[in-house]
Amino acid sequence: MKLRTKFTLLTSILVILILLCVDIGIYFLFIQMATRNEIELLRNKSEQIIEKIGPSVILDKNQNGQILSYLPEDSAIRVFTPDLKIVQVYQQEPDIDFNQIVISSMNDSRLLVINDQKILVVRIPIQSDNKIIGVLEIAEKMETLESNINLLVIILFFATLGAVMLSVGGALILSRTLFKPITDSIITMKEIESNLVFKKIPTQGRSNDELFHMTETFNRMMERLEENFHKQQQFVSDASHELNTTITIIEGYANMLRRWGTRDQKIQSESVEAIYEESKQLRKMTRQLLDLASSQKNENIVFEKFDLVACCRQVSSLAKQLHKHDIRLHSDCREIEIEADLSKVKQLLLILIDNALKYSERSIDIHVTKEAANAIIRVKDYGIGIAHEDIENVFERFFRVDSSRNRKTGGTGLGLPIAQSIVSEHHGKIRIESAVGAGTEVILHLPVEQEDAG
């Protein structure tokens, strides 16, 4: 059963139950109020008869003519002694069977059902000189009350039927309106599944309610999925291109070596050296791809407290030995303790230093400071710089400012994406300031303490 059908069915059942409860309440309340009014009217009639005729005349068997003149239609009167012995019976309605009226009190009123007819019986004492000298009983058929009750039942039936029909129709319209975004989402998702085309659900003209927000959330999710899908396609394309380039070079030199390498020592040396360098490049690219995938899964992150200044000093010293470059470390603090993954931070620094050295023949400056709850690392080179329109693309995988220079320097275009992933793992920020011919500065903000560490 569809959710919309369930909603309509449950709503209709709930409305019917509420209407039935209301109808039953109205029915019994009407009977109670109508009976109370009839009792009050009949009591007033009894009191009027006693007042106008007089107690002694009522008890006189020879004065029945006066009582009959006051006797209402469809009713009967009985007169009792104080000990409830019948003195006289005055009856205009032969259908009233007094034998079935059993009341032991001299001052009472009851609604009885006799021979499938409602009979209202009222008894009041007859007093004279503050003494009870008899009892007057009036019994009246409630035909008007019965007809009113029957009319009420008919009115309630048709009113309830109309209300049920309106509620079912309203529930259908409401369910169609409420579940339209869900239905549209299902249709859109099925189209995406079958055609692999990302679509959005239109939101124009819709009220700003929970369903509108659900639709907007779905559309944003589609945007992210589409963006990630295209990034994945681009990544696969770029990775295939990079791997194909390296393999093509290796294959070319291998063919050259196979054809002329045994006869020409120079070709042999050149081919072996080229194959070796491209193999290193391929291995480096593969390792960086694994690092990038690992960092995006937040795997093997161990937060610990260590001195960031000492870490930068150690990494810069290692980079000096590897690259034979002048790397200067500056810090206005002797020690900056942070909570981070030591191996990841070292990898991050090596990536930034290595990236700076590829584009700069001059020295590199590293500044380490602390501002509030963040440690700030600035890696500054004085190389060729980056054009303003390229800065926002440097964190894209395989992006290179100068692809020919990157191949010569061994760049893969994966260093900065890995650096960005490491910074994100530490809930930090990374940005680049650069201009063509003025060098590049990479600025890191790493929190001193990790709120969710451990």
C-alpha positions as CSV (number, residue, x, y, z in Angstrom):
1,M,0.0,0.0,0.0
2,K,1.3,3.4,-1.0
3,L,2.2,5.9,1.7
4,R,-0.3,8.4,0.2
5,T,-3.1,5.8,0.4
6,K,-2.2,5.0,4.0
7,F,-2.3,8.7,4.9
8,T,-5.7,9.1,3.2
9,L,-7.1,6.0,4.8
10,L,-5.9,6.8,8.3
11,T,-7.0,10.4,8.1
12,S,-10.5,9.4,6.9
13,I,-10.8,6.7,9.7
14,L,-9.7,9.3,12.3
15,V,-12.3,11.8,11.0
16,I,-15.0,9.2,11.0
17,L,-14.2,8.2,14.6
18,I,-14.2,11.8,15.7
19,L,-17.6,12.4,14.0
20,L,-19.1,9.3,15.5
21,C,-18.0,10.4,19.0
22,V,-19.4,13.8,18.4
23,D,-22.7,12.3,17.0
24,I,-23.1,10.0,20.0
25,G,-22.4,12.9,22.4
26,I,-24.9,15.1,20.6
27,Y,-27.5,12.3,20.6
28,F,-27.4,11.6,24.3
29,L,-27.0,15.2,25.3
30,F,-30.1,16.1,23.2
31,I,-32.2,13.3,24.9
32,Q,-31.0,14.4,28.3
33,M,-31.8,18.0,27.7
34,A,-35.1,17.3,25.9
35,T,-36.2,14.9,28.7
36,R,-35.3,17.4,31.4
37,N,-37.4,20.1,29.6
38,E,-40.4,17.8,29.2
39,I,-40.2,16.8,32.9
40,E,-40.1,20.5,33.8
41,L,-43.1,21.2,31.6
42,L,-45.1,18.2,33.0
43,R,-44.3,19.2,36.6
44,N,-45.6,22.7,35.9
45,K,-48.8,21.3,34.4
46,S,-49.2,19.1,37.5
47,E,-48.7,22.1,39.8
48,Q,-51.2,24.2,37.7
49,I,-53.8,21.4,38.0
50,I,-53.4,21.3,41.8
51,E,-53.4,25.0,42.1
52,K,-56.5,25.7,39.9
53,I,-58.7,22.8,40.9
54,G,-57.7,22.5,44.5
55,P,-56.4,19.5,46.5
56,S,-59.9,18.6,47.9
57,V,-61.5,18.6,44.5
58,I,-58.8,16.4,43.0
59,L,-59.3,13.8,45.7
60,D,-63.1,13.9,45.2
61,K,-64.3,11.1,42.9
62,N,-67.4,13.1,41.9
63,Q,-65.3,16.0,40.4
64,N,-63.6,14.2,37.6
65,G,-65.0,16.5,35.0
66,Q,-62.8,19.4,36.1
67,I,-59.7,17.3,36.0
68,L,-60.4,16.0,32.5
69,S,-60.7,19.6,31.3
70,Y,-57.1,20.1,32.3
71,L,-55.8,16.8,31.1
72,P,-53.3,17.2,28.2
73,E,-53.6,15.2,25.0
74,D,-51.9,11.8,24.8
75,S,-51.7,11.7,28.6
76,A,-53.4,10.2,31.7
77,I,-53.7,11.1,35.4
78,R,-53.8,9.0,38.5
79,V,-54.6,10.2,42.0
80,F,-53.2,8.3,45.0
81,T,-53.7,8.5,48.7
82,P,-50.5,9.3,50.8
83,D,-49.9,5.6,51.1
84,L,-50.1,5.2,47.2
85,K,-53.5,3.6,47.0
86,I,-55.3,4.6,43.8
87,V,-58.2,7.0,44.3
88,Q,-59.1,7.8,40.7
89,V,-57.8,7.4,37.1
90,Y,-58.4,10.0,34.4
91,Q,-57.2,8.7,31.0
92,Q,-57.5,10.2,27.5
93,E,-54.8,7.9,26.0
94,P,-55.9,4.3,26.2
95,D,-52.5,3.1,25.0
96,I,-50.8,4.0,28.3
97,D,-50.7,0.8,30.4
98,F,-50.5,1.9,34.0
99,N,-49.8,-1.7,35.1
100,Q,-46.3,-1.4,33.7
101,I,-45.6,1.9,35.6
102,V,-43.9,0.9,38.8
103,I,-42.8,3.9,40.9
104,S,-42.5,3.6,44.7
105,S,-41.8,7.2,45.5
106,M,-44.5,9.9,45.8
107,N,-42.2,12.6,44.3
108,D,-40.4,11.3,41.2
109,S,-40.1,11.5,37.5
110,R,-39.0,8.9,35.0
111,L,-38.9,8.3,31.2
112,L,-40.1,4.7,30.6
113,V,-40.4,2.6,27.5
114,I,-43.8,0.8,27.4
115,N,-44.9,-1.2,24.4
116,D,-42.1,0.4,22.3
117,Q,-43.3,3.8,23.2
118,K,-41.6,6.4,25.4
119,I,-43.8,7.4,28.3
120,L,-42.8,10.2,30.7
121,V,-44.2,9.8,34.2
122,V,-44.2,12.6,36.8
123,R,-45.4,12.3,40.4
124,I,-45.8,15.2,42.8
125,P,-47.4,15.3,46.3
126,I,-50.8,17.0,46.9
127,Q,-50.5,19.3,50.0
128,S,-53.1,21.1,52.1
129,D,-52.2,23.1,55.2
130,N,-48.6,21.8,54.8
131,K,-49.8,18.2,55.0
132,I,-49.6,15.6,52.2
133,I,-53.1,14.5,51.5
134,G,-52.5,12.7,48.3
135,V,-50.3,12.1,45.2
136,L,-50.9,13.3,41.6
137,E,-49.3,11.3,38.8
138,I,-49.3,12.4,35.1
139,A,-48.1,10.0,32.4
140,E,-47.7,11.4,28.9
141,K,-46.6,9.9,25.6
142,M,-43.4,11.5,24.2
143,E,-44.3,11.3,20.5
144,T,-42.9,14.8,19.9
145,L,-39.7,13.8,21.6
146,E,-39.5,10.6,19.5
147,S,-40.1,12.5,16.3
148,N,-37.4,15.0,17.3
149,I,-35.0,12.3,18.1
150,N,-35.6,10.5,14.8
151,L,-35.2,13.8,12.9
152,L,-31.9,14.4,14.8
153,V,-30.7,10.9,13.8
154,I,-31.4,11.6,10.2
155,I,-29.7,15.0,10.3
156,L,-26.7,13.6,12.1
157,F,-26.5,10.7,9.6
158,F,-26.5,12.9,6.5
159,A,-24.3,15.6,8.1
160,T,-21.8,12.9,9.1
161,L,-22.0,11.3,5.6
162,G,-21.3,14.7,4.0
163,A,-18.5,15.4,6.4
164,V,-16.9,12.0,5.7
165,M,-17.1,12.6,1.9
166,L,-15.6,16.1,2.4
167,S,-12.8,14.7,4.6
168,V,-12.0,11.9,2.2
169,G,-11.8,14.4,-0.7
170,G,-9.8,16.8,1.4
171,A,-7.5,14.0,2.5
172,L,-6.9,13.0,-1.1
173,I,-6.1,16.6,-2.1
174,L,-3.9,17.1,1.0
175,S,-2.0,13.8,0.5
176,R,-1.5,14.7,-3.2
177,T,-0.1,18.1,-2.2
178,L,2.0,16.8,0.7
179,F,3.5,13.8,-1.0
180,K,4.1,15.5,-4.4
181,P,7.7,16.4,-3.5
182,I,8.3,12.8,-2.4
183,T,6.7,11.5,-5.6
184,D,8.8,13.9,-7.6
185,S,11.9,12.8,-5.8
186,I,11.2,9.1,-6.5
187,I,10.6,9.9,-10.2
188,T,13.8,12.0,-10.4
189,M,15.8,9.3,-8.6
190,K,14.5,6.6,-11.0
191,E,15.5,8.8,-14.0
192,I,18.9,9.3,-12.5
193,E,19.2,5.6,-11.9
194,S,18.2,4.6,-15.4
195,N,19.8,7.4,-17.4
196,L,22.7,8.5,-15.1
197,V,21.6,12.1,-15.6
198,F,21.5,14.3,-12.5
199,K,18.2,16.3,-12.2
200,K,16.6,18.6,-9.7
201,I,13.1,19.0,-8.4
202,P,11.5,22.4,-9.2
203,T,10.8,24.5,-6.1
204,Q,9.2,27.5,-7.7
205,G,5.8,28.6,-6.2
206,R,6.1,26.3,-3.2
207,S,5.6,27.4,0.4
208,N,8.5,27.6,2.7
209,D,7.7,24.5,4.8
210,E,9.4,21.3,5.8
211,L,8.7,19.7,2.4
212,F,10.2,22.7,0.6
213,H,13.3,22.3,2.8
214,M,13.4,18.5,2.0
215,T,13.3,19.3,-1.7
216,E,16.0,21.9,-1.4
217,T,18.1,19.4,0.6
218,F,17.6,16.8,-2.2
219,N,18.6,19.3,-4.8
220,R,21.7,20.2,-2.9
221,M,22.5,16.6,-2.6
222,M,22.1,16.2,-6.3
223,E,24.4,19.1,-6.9
224,R,27.1,17.5,-4.7
225,L,26.6,14.1,-6.3
226,E,26.9,15.6,-9.7
227,E,30.0,17.6,-8.7
228,N,31.6,14.6,-7.2
229,F,30.7,12.4,-10.2
230,H,32.3,14.9,-12.6
231,K,35.3,15.2,-10.3
232,Q,35.6,11.4,-10.2
233,Q,35.4,11.3,-14.0
234,Q,38.0,14.1,-14.3
235,F,40.2,12.3,-11.8
236,V,40.0,9.0,-13.7
237,S,40.7,10.9,-16.9
238,D,43.6,12.8,-15.5
239,A,45.1,9.8,-13.7
240,S,44.8,7.7,-16.9
241,H,46.5,10.5,-18.9
242,E,49.3,10.8,-16.4
243,L,49.8,7.0,-16.2
244,N,49.6,6.7,-20.0
245,T,52.2,9.4,-20.5
246,T,54.6,7.7,-18.1
247,I,54.0,4.3,-19.6
248,T,54.3,5.7,-23.1
249,I,57.7,7.1,-22.3
250,I,58.9,3.9,-20.7
251,E,57.6,1.9,-23.7
252,G,59.3,4.3,-26.2
253,Y,62.7,4.0,-24.5
254,A,62.2,0.2,-24.1
255,N,61.6,-0.1,-27.9
256,M,64.6,2.1,-28.5
257,L,66.7,0.0,-26.2
258,R,65.5,-3.2,-27.8
259,R,66.3,-2.0,-31.3
260,W,69.6,-0.1,-30.9
261,G,70.6,-0.4,-27.3
262,T,72.9,-3.4,-27.8
263,R,74.9,-1.6,-30.5
264,D,74.9,2.0,-29.2
265,Q,76.2,2.5,-25.6
266,K,74.9,6.1,-25.5
267,I,71.3,5.0,-26.4
268,Q,71.5,2.2,-23.9
269,S,72.5,4.6,-21.1
270,E,70.0,7.2,-22.0
271,S,67.1,4.7,-22.3
272,V,68.0,3.0,-19.0
273,E,68.2,6.4,-17.2
274,A,64.9,7.6,-18.7
275,I,63.1,4.3,-17.8
276,Y,64.5,4.5,-14.3
277,E,63.3,8.2,-13.8
278,E,59.9,7.5,-15.3
279,S,59.6,4.4,-13.0
280,K,60.4,6.6,-10.0
281,Q,57.8,9.1,-11.2
282,L,55.2,6.3,-11.6
283,R,56.0,5.0,-8.2
284,K,55.8,8.5,-6.7
285,M,52.4,9.1,-8.3
286,T,51.0,5.8,-7.2
287,R,52.2,6.5,-3.6
288,Q,50.6,9.9,-3.7
289,L,47.3,8.5,-5.0
290,L,47.3,6.1,-2.1
291,D,48.1,8.9,0.3
292,L,45.3,11.0,-1.1
293,A,42.8,8.1,-0.8
294,S,43.9,7.4,2.7
295,S,43.7,11.0,3.9
296,Q,40.2,11.3,2.5
297,K,39.1,8.3,4.6
298,N,40.7,9.8,7.8
299,E,42.5,6.6,8.3
300,N,45.4,6.0,10.8
301,I,45.2,9.5,12.3
302,V,46.8,9.6,15.7
303,F,46.6,12.9,17.6
304,E,49.4,13.7,20.0
305,K,51.0,16.7,21.5
306,F,54.3,17.9,20.2
307,D,56.4,21.0,19.6
308,L,55.6,22.4,16.2
309,V,58.7,24.6,16.1
310,A,61.0,21.6,16.7
311,C,59.0,19.7,14.0
312,C,59.5,22.5,11.4
313,R,63.2,22.7,12.3
314,Q,63.6,18.9,11.8
315,V,61.8,18.9,8.5
316,S,63.5,22.0,7.1
317,S,66.9,20.5,8.1
318,L,66.0,17.2,6.2
319,A,64.9,19.2,3.2
320,K,68.2,21.1,3.1
321,Q,70.1,17.9,2.9
322,L,67.9,16.4,0.2
323,H,67.6,19.5,-2.1
324,K,70.8,21.4,-1.2
325,H,68.8,24.6,-0.9
326,D,68.8,27.4,1.5
327,I,65.7,27.0,3.8
328,R,65.4,29.5,6.6
329,L,63.2,29.0,9.6
330,H,61.7,31.9,11.5
331,S,59.7,31.8,14.8
332,D,58.9,34.3,17.5
333,C,58.2,31.5,19.9
334,R,60.7,29.0,21.2
335,E,58.0,26.4,21.5
336,I,54.5,26.0,20.2
337,E,52.7,22.9,21.5
338,I,49.9,21.6,19.3
339,E,47.8,18.5,19.2
340,A,48.0,16.8,15.8
341,D,49.3,13.8,13.9
342,L,53.1,14.2,13.8
343,S,53.7,12.1,10.8
344,K,50.9,13.9,8.8
345,V,52.3,17.3,9.8
346,K,55.8,16.3,8.6
347,Q,54.3,15.0,5.4
348,L,52.4,18.3,5.0
349,L,55.6,20.4,5.5
350,L,57.6,18.3,3.1
351,I,55.0,18.7,0.4
352,L,54.9,22.5,0.8
353,I,58.7,22.8,0.9
354,D,59.1,20.4,-2.1
355,N,56.5,22.3,-4.0
356,A,58.2,25.6,-3.3
357,L,61.6,24.3,-4.4
358,K,60.2,23.3,-7.8
359,Y,59.4,26.9,-8.7
360,S,62.2,28.8,-6.9
361,E,65.9,29.0,-7.5
362,R,66.4,31.2,-4.5
363,S,66.0,30.5,-0.7
364,I,62.8,29.6,1.0
365,D,61.5,31.2,4.2
366,I,59.3,29.3,6.8
367,H,57.6,31.4,9.5
368,V,56.0,29.7,12.5
369,T,53.8,31.8,14.8
370,K,50.8,31.4,17.1
371,E,47.6,33.5,17.1
372,A,44.9,32.8,19.6
373,A,44.0,29.1,19.3
374,N,45.8,28.5,16.0
375,A,49.4,27.8,15.0
376,I,50.3,29.7,11.8
377,I,52.8,28.3,9.3
378,R,53.9,30.4,6.3
379,V,56.0,28.8,3.5
380,K,57.3,31.5,1.2
381,D,59.3,31.1,-2.1
382,Y,60.5,33.7,-4.5
383,G,60.0,31.9,-7.7
384,I,57.8,32.4,-10.8
385,G,54.6,32.8,-8.9
386,I,51.0,31.8,-9.9
387,A,48.6,33.7,-12.0
388,H,45.5,35.0,-10.1
389,E,43.1,33.0,-12.2
390,D,45.0,29.8,-11.4
391,I,45.2,30.1,-7.7
392,E,41.7,28.6,-7.1
393,N,42.6,25.6,-9.2
394,V,45.9,24.6,-7.5
395,F,44.2,22.3,-5.1
396,E,42.6,20.3,-7.9
397,R,44.1,16.9,-8.6
398,F,46.7,16.8,-11.4
399,F,46.5,20.6,-11.9
400,R,49.8,22.1,-12.9
401,V,50.7,25.7,-13.4
402,D,53.4,24.7,-15.8
403,S,53.0,21.1,-17.0
404,S,56.3,21.0,-18.9
405,R,58.2,22.3,-15.9
406,N,56.5,19.8,-13.6
407,R,57.6,16.8,-15.7
408,K,61.2,18.1,-15.5
409,T,61.0,18.6,-11.8
410,G,59.1,15.4,-11.1
411,G,55.8,17.0,-10.1
412,T,52.6,15.0,-10.3
413,G,49.9,17.7,-9.5
414,L,48.9,15.7,-6.4
415,G,51.0,17.4,-3.7
416,L,48.6,20.3,-2.8
417,P,45.4,18.2,-2.9
418,I,47.1,15.9,-0.4
419,A,48.2,18.9,1.7
420,Q,44.6,20.2,1.7
421,S,43.3,16.8,2.8
422,I,45.7,16.7,5.7
423,V,44.8,20.2,6.8
424,S,41.1,19.3,6.6
425,E,41.7,16.2,8.8
426,H,43.1,18.6,11.4
427,H,40.1,21.0,11.1
428,G,42.5,23.7,9.8
429,K,42.7,26.1,6.8
430,I,45.0,26.5,3.9
431,R,45.3,29.4,1.5
432,I,47.7,30.7,-1.1
433,E,48.8,34.2,-1.9
434,S,50.8,34.6,-5.1
435,A,51.5,36.8,-8.1
436,V,53.3,36.2,-11.3
437,G,57.0,36.9,-10.8
438,A,56.6,37.8,-7.1
439,G,56.7,34.3,-5.6
440,T,54.2,32.3,-3.7
441,E,53.3,32.0,0.0
442,V,51.3,29.1,1.4
443,I,49.6,29.9,4.7
444,L,48.4,27.2,7.1
445,H,46.1,27.6,10.1
446,L,46.2,24.5,12.4
447,P,44.2,24.4,15.7
448,V,46.4,24.0,18.8
449,E,43.9,21.6,20.3
450,Q,41.6,19.1,18.6
451,E,38.1,19.2,20.1
452,D,37.2,15.7,18.9
453,A,40.6,14.1,19.2
454,G,40.9,10.7,20.7
